[in-house]
Amino acid sequence: MRLDELFRAPSYSADEVRLRMKNSKSPEEKAKWAALLPKESLAEIGVRGVGTGVMHPTPYPLAEEALGAYLNRLTSKEGIKKLGGGAYSQVFQHPHYGNVVVKVYTDKDTVFKKYAAWCMAHQNNPYVPKIVEQTKYKSPETGEKYNIIFIQKMTPIKTVGKLVSLIVKALDLDTKAAEDLPFIKAFGQLGNETEDFKLIDKHVKAGKGDKDFREVWAHIRTYGANRFDLHPGNVMLRDGQLVFTDPVANDPGSQRVDEL
């Protein structure tokens, strides 16, 4: 689903439209995007290809823009608000849609790339992020590949205690039952995510959690206990619903965005 289809308020820069025209899969699709450009921009396309003039802040890369230059432009030149990020990705507020964030990650981040693809195929599962759109980009100049993913904005979970209560709720545990108390007391308290993985896995195997939780957990566990990366920064809330935003650790060989 495209941003304009979801929020009914299309607002594209000239460069966004040119990029989408370039990536169009049919003459009809290209004509639809071309209709959004002023006539002088259409003339420019015929002469120079993708132009360079920006009508308003755009979260899309410009022509031949390498990842480092793209990230620098977002923050330094266009003033798009950075919300956070880690070694392998950065997250920005979408400049035109208040309830959308833009996550940029390198193509070498194969673990999140796999998880994002699974989420895209399971958008009806309430435990996964609502992905509005995903764009793969390759700089013609450097050959560098990176991914831009547009996600419905969520609310951070700020404390381990809150995270524990949400996991307990998702697994439908009884806070007074003797068999459930060890989990509640241990989960998230030891700083050992491998042990947290085993605690959840044990309860899921015992039939705890609803169908959707068991579905997302079945995928998470394919990465193995040593890749489990669950903490308040990697799970969030969407209207009170627990969401696994980035529950698996990155491949150590992935290209770090903070090294660009």
Secondary structure, DSSP 8 states (H G I E B T S, - for coil): --HHHHHS-----HHHHHHHHHT-SSHHHHHHHHTTS-HHHHHHHHHHSS----SS--SS--TT--HHHHHHIIIIIS---EEEE-SSEEEEE-SS-TTEEEEEEETT-HHHHHHHHHHHHTTT-TTS--EEEEEEEE-TTT--EEEEEEEE--EE---HHHHHHHHHHHTT--TT-TTTHHHHHHTTTSS-HHHHHHHHHHHHHTT-S-HHHHHHHHHHGGG-GGGB--STTTEEEETTEEEESS-B---TTS--GGG-
